[in-house]
Amino acid sequence: MKSYERPKRIALLAEEFTTANGLLTPSLKVKRSAVLARYAEVVASLYR
């Protein structure tokens, strides 16, 4: 892998993505806007 293909930082979340908590659709796809809204601070910290 080239250096730009490797993740530099990752974040582990304690909460699972489920339909009950609104982070997955009924067809089990990630609701990206809901995830970004809920974890905005975590995502921002990955880019600092």
Beta strands, then each sheet from edge to edge (+ up, - down):
end
